[in-house]
Amino acid sequence: MLQFFKYVLATIVGLFTFIFLFFLLIIGISSIFSKPDVVSVKENSVLKINMNQQILENSSEADPFMELLGEGSNQIGLVQLKEAIANAKIDPNIKGVYLDIAYPVAGMATLDEIRKTLIDFKESGKFIYAYGELMSEPALYISSIADEIFINEAGGFEFNGLSSETTFLQGFFEKIGVKPVIFRVGEYKSAIEPFIRKDMSAASKEQVSSYLNGISNYFYSQIAEARGMSMEKTNEILNMPKIHTPEEAVEFGLITKTGYFDQFEDLLRKKLDIKEDKSITYIELNKYLKAKKLVKEGDRNNRVAVIIGQGNIVSGKSDGSNIASDSWIEELRKAVKDDKVKAIVLRINSGGGSAMASDIMWREIELAKKKKPVIASMGDYAASGGYYMAMGCDTIVANPTTITGSIGIFGMLFNAQELMNSKLGINFDGVKTHDYADFPSLTRDMSSVEKGMIQSNVEAGYEKFTTKAAAGRNMDIVKLKSIAGGRVWTGEQGKENGLVDVLGTLEDAIKIAAKKGNIDDYRVAYYPKPKNQFELIMEKLENSSQVRFEEYFGSLAPEMKNIKQIMEMDKLQAKMPFDMRIQ
């Protein structure tokens, strides 16, 4: 009898699983073949933008699971965000923008692009109001151009400067009996420092201080200008220990008012000229993206293709979170073969990765630019392998706060002999046919000859990198090497030393591409195409392991993920000094 109930229960569970998966399949198929409804925008509406999310270069369609639950997404695409704001600028039914903003998750260049788009929106004469229960410095940077900046009077406020912190793992490896074996070229190529040191080297501190101060000067000068303050006064406030409350932020002119959300809405009603007992008509960003497009798209036969690359550079096929050479090259070749595409923009947001994958993509760019203009647009990062991709382009456009350069190569292996033998009691033995048949090995010390073999490969990779960079920049190799060595620069510094041609946004890069492609009336096409709802459903089912990974490691998940990436890396890496956290 117990066995009978066991089979019945299994059948019921299987049936429900089948129904659930069938339901998801129907949703996915209908999302592919159904024509999306155009959302109607009511008169006197306010575009509400929830900025408290991760901001990526390009986002997929709204997550169907989140929509079913009545919840929003936790990601925004920079492309979609700017398109919506540009459309709202000329939409007669949109009277202004409400920024729900406290802690946007984005790099400095991304924040700057959003801010510039909002400044352009204000040229229409429409208002921007910002409200947050608290406000971080990235939130203030965007909000500083708003007509009204409101913080909940019980909230918090951050205005104390920028810092960069690195996690060092030498002590951890010593405890578990693992020795990192390092190979590198360049005094500033400090990507390996977290594995072999317990603090920053003098060279690393020098370059981090240089680019951090460069970013800081730009970042706070923009806030100062928007709030009608001098840089001298701004720096004085930044060094004060007391700017932590909304009231103090109002006192020093950094925000306009404090209050609760109902008081903020009272202010909005006055601006919209509606009665106190009437509700404000908000339209959320995701819905507004489905509204009628008012911005002219241009001639469909003349296109500028923008190929977006974001994340770590690897070989093979992309999982959606990285720049994988095979997948990326496939998109580039599509653009080159498409007769409607007259020019190409490579949007790069990467701190690098595999040296081999970077070189393979560089070669494809060299072939592409023989047929069409190819312009590089740098996002938050275009360093090391990211710069490798950009250096061959006809023109390089960067944001003043872009992290770029880091022209260098390193290699890293691990010797886990002590861990295996002494800590775990595991030993290895074997035979080989030739002297180096077991090279490289993770379970024994490397000989000086073996180390020399890898170091020579690293040095050859560096020579290849610098030679190609010098050729791409039309720069003498001696001068190029003087600014290489793994040194990281801001976009502004890169413009001064010749690594960058133009300081500007993605839109500036698109305009340059169109001019070089001899087209005036054109439309912009983004690749790869964002995922549809069916693809999102399948991805959610496949990615449950990542959720378990983060739950298991908790706050250590980012560090364990970095170690996992290191273990999966190619032998040679063209990667930024380390994963920087500017806060």
BAPAFI-630986 format. One line per field, with one value per residue (C-alpha): x, y, z. Coordinates in steps of 0.1 Angstrom, whole numbers. Layout:
x (X;...)
y (Y;...)
z (Z;...)
END
This chain:
x (0;29;44;11;8;45;37;5;24;52;26;8;41;51;18;20;56;45;16;39;65;37;24;59;62;29;40;73;57;31;57;76;46;23;25;31;3;12;7;-14;1;-24;-23;-3;17;50;76;87;122;133;170;177;188;217;223;236;245;215;186;162;125;107;110;77;80;84;55;32;41;35;72;96;129;162;180;178;194;213;202;165;167;182;157;128;141;146;111;96;114;91;60;33;16;48;52;83;104;103;136;131;167;188;215;219;243;265;299;310;308;273;261;276;258;224;231;239;206;186;203;192;157;155;162;125;115;101;109;129;121;142;132;151;146;184;209;243;269;261;224;234;255;225;200;222;207;171;148;139;160;140;152;131;139;145;169;206;230;265;289;325;346;356;377;389;395;411;407;440;442;478;470;442;464;491;466;453;488;484;512;503;531;531;544;540;554;550;555;519;503;491;462;482;489;458;472;508;505;487;487;491;525;539;533;497;490;504;482;451;456;461;430;408;417;411;376;370;378;354;327;326;331;299;280;295;285;249;244;260;290;328;351;369;337;328;362;357;323;338;364;338;329;292;275;255;219;194;191;228;226;199;220;250;229;234;197;166;142;136;103;81;69;34;50;71;39;22;51;46;9;16;40;14;-13;-37;-58;-46;-72;-63;-38;-7;-6;27;39;67;97;89;54;66;91;60;44;44;79;80;118;124;142;158;163;161;185;212;222;249;254;263;278;277;304;301;319;350;367;367;370;341;303;288;266;252;274;307;324;330;351;331;297;311;328;296;278;306;305;268;272;300;280;248;246;222;249;272;293;300;304;319;305;331;326;352;383;398;403;418;447;441;404;413;438;413;387;414;421;384;382;412;394;361;375;388;352;334;343;347;345;352;329;342;319;329;359;378;411;437;418;391;417;430;396;395;431;426;395;394;384;383;357;358;340;362;358;363;390;412;448;463;483;500;500;502;500;492;492;488;509;486;513;512;474;472;501;502;466;445;469;466;497;504;529;533;555;562;577;595;610;581;552;536;540;523;515;494;509;547;571;580;616;634;633;595;590;612;590;559;576;589;553;542;569;561;524;534;555;526;502;523;534;498;487;514;504;467;474;501;524;561;567;590;563;536;556;562;524;519;535;500;493;456;444;411;395;405;441;440;430;460;485;471;453;420;409;376;359;322;292;279;258;290;306;275;276;313;305;277;299;327;300;288;252;230;196;201;189;208;206;219;235;232;195;180;166;128;106;109;147;145;123;148;177;159;155;191;207;193;229;241;215;226;262;255;233;261;290;270;291;321;304;321;356;348;335;368;388;366;372;409;409;390;412;434;471;478;455;451;432;428;449;421;383;380;352;350;327)
y (0;24;17;25;59;66;60;80;110;108;108;139;157;148;160;193;198;190;215;242;237;236;269;284;271;287;320;318;309;336;362;353;354;379;416;437;461;498;514;545;575;596;634;651;620;617;592;573;558;534;539;516;487;474;493;472;483;466;448;420;422;424;391;373;358;392;406;377;385;422;430;451;440;444;455;485;487;519;518;514;540;567;558;563;596;609;598;615;647;652;633;660;638;635;666;655;628;614;597;572;571;561;536;531;502;514;525;562;564;549;574;602;590;589;624;639;623;639;673;670;662;694;715;707;728;698;691;665;657;632;614;589;576;579;591;577;597;580;589;625;627;619;639;670;683;678;708;694;669;654;630;615;634;601;589;591;610;602;628;620;613;582;553;521;489;456;422;404;366;358;349;326;307;304;289;263;255;268;288;311;310;344;356;392;421;457;474;484;451;444;420;393;413;401;366;372;403;415;451;473;478;514;512;500;528;554;544;539;573;589;576;578;615;620;605;624;658;652;637;664;693;682;682;715;732;718;729;764;758;763;733;749;749;714;700;718;701;667;669;677;649;660;658;627;638;652;684;690;683;710;734;731;733;697;689;711;697;670;653;623;609;624;658;651;643;675;693;673;681;718;715;695;720;693;693;679;651;639;611;617;598;579;557;532;529;493;503;535;515;500;534;549;558;595;598;595;562;572;554;516;511;531;517;521;488;490;457;456;437;436;415;393;383;345;321;302;309;336;328;363;377;379;388;354;355;331;348;383;376;361;394;415;394;398;436;435;413;433;458;480;486;514;518;499;510;486;494;480;476;452;450;423;386;360;373;348;357;394;389;368;396;422;403;403;441;446;426;445;480;472;471;496;523;508;531;521;535;528;524;521;500;493;482;455;430;457;481;453;453;491;498;488;509;539;562;556;575;573;589;611;586;554;531;522;514;486;474;443;406;382;345;326;290;274;249;229;204;214;214;180;163;179;192;165;136;131;122;119;98;88;82;103;98;131;157;181;158;166;204;224;206;218;192;200;229;241;240;272;260;255;289;304;288;306;339;340;334;363;386;376;383;418;426;415;437;468;465;462;491;513;505;511;545;555;560;553;520;536;562;536;515;545;546;508;485;476;513;522;556;574;583;619;609;586;615;634;606;595;562;579;602;618;623;617;594;564;589;608;576;568;603;598;564;578;606;582;560;590;588;616;599;566;544;526;488;471;437;411;413;414;381;376;363;326;329;345;316;290;310;312;275;269;295;281;269;305;314;284;294;329;316;291;316;346;378;358;349;377;366;329;338;356;326;304;327;326;288;287;314;308;306;342;371;406;419;450;452;439;441;477;488;526;537)
z (0;9;-25;-42;-26;-34;-72;-70;-54;-80;-107;-93;-89;-124;-138;-120;-133;-168;-166;-152;-180;-206;-192;-195;-231;-241;-226;-245;-278;-275;-266;-298;-323;-307;-316;-285;-275;-277;-243;-242;-223;-205;-205;-178;-170;-152;-163;-132;-134;-106;-106;-76;-99;-117;-149;-178;-213;-229;-212;-222;-222;-189;-169;-173;-138;-122;-143;-131;-95;-101;-94;-115;-129;-109;-140;-165;-199;-205;-241;-232;-205;-228;-255;-231;-218;-254;-264;-232;-242;-272;-259;-252;-226;-205;-183;-164;-149;-114;-104;-76;-67;-37;-47;-85;-93;-121;-131;-133;-171;-172;-145;-166;-198;-179;-165;-199;-213;-184;-191;-227;-215;-195;-226;-235;-205;-187;-151;-133;-96;-76;-44;-22;13;14;-12;-21;-40;-74;-67;-60;-91;-113;-91;-90;-122;-110;-103;-69;-49;-20;7;34;66;85;57;52;30;16;5;16;-14;-34;-23;-39;-19;-29;-13;-8;-6;2;38;27;3;30;54;29;15;-21;-38;-67;-94;-111;-145;-157;-177;-165;-132;-130;-140;-106;-113;-96;-64;-45;-48;-36;-13;17;7;-24;-39;-43;-81;-76;-51;-75;-104;-83;-67;-101;-118;-86;-82;-120;-116;-84;-100;-129;-107;-81;-105;-123;-90;-80;-113;-111;-75;-81;-59;-64;-63;-34;-14;-26;-14;19;24;13;41;68;91;95;61;69;73;49;69;66;28;25;46;22;-9;-21;-21;-21;5;31;38;34;1;5;9;-22;-41;-29;-45;-77;-77;-76;-105;-125;-115;-102;-70;-37;-37;-73;-79;-100;-132;-133;-161;-152;-175;-186;-197;-214;-235;-251;-258;-293;-305;-314;-321;-358;-365;-398;-431;-425;-455;-438;-404;-378;-360;-323;-311;-273;-254;-217;-191;-188;-221;-227;-256;-271;-268;-245;-215;-217;-189;-208;-241;-257;-288;-310;-302;-305;-338;-351;-344;-360;-392;-395;-394;-419;-444;-440;-469;-448;-422;-433;-402;-370;-333;-308;-274;-250;-213;-201;-179;-201;-197;-221;-241;-269;-272;-272;-300;-321;-318;-327;-359;-368;-362;-385;-413;-406;-409;-444;-455;-431;-406;-371;-341;-305;-277;-242;-213;-176;-185;-217;-201;-210;-231;-235;-248;-270;-288;-291;-302;-338;-344;-367;-338;-300;-280;-242;-213;-191;-163;-183;-169;-198;-207;-186;-216;-202;-199;-170;-164;-132;-121;-86;-68;-45;-34;2;3;-12;6;41;46;28;28;-9;-29;-66;-86;-122;-152;-183;-218;-221;-198;-199;-205;-171;-176;-161;-130;-100;-76;-77;-78;-113;-124;-134;-170;-169;-153;-180;-207;-194;-187;-223;-235;-214;-227;-263;-256;-242;-273;-295;-275;-275;-311;-323;-300;-313;-349;-341;-325;-350;-321;-318;-299;-273;-265;-264;-239;-217;-211;-211;-185;-173;-162;-159;-170;-170;-204;-198;-191;-221;-244;-231;-237;-270;-261;-268;-297;-285;-251;-255;-252;-272;-292;-301;-313;-334;-350;-358;-373;-395;-407;-417;-433;-453;-441;-428;-424;-406;-378;-351;-346;-315;-314;-300;-298;-263;-251;-255;-227;-238;-236;-202;-189;-201;-186;-153;-152;-161;-138;-105;-97;-96;-70;-49;-53;-39;-11;-1;0;11;14;2;-31;-51;-39;-46;-80;-88;-77;-99;-128;-122;-122;-155;-172;-202;-194;-205;-194;-206;-176;-154;-123;-101;-98;-86;-62;-62;-34)
END
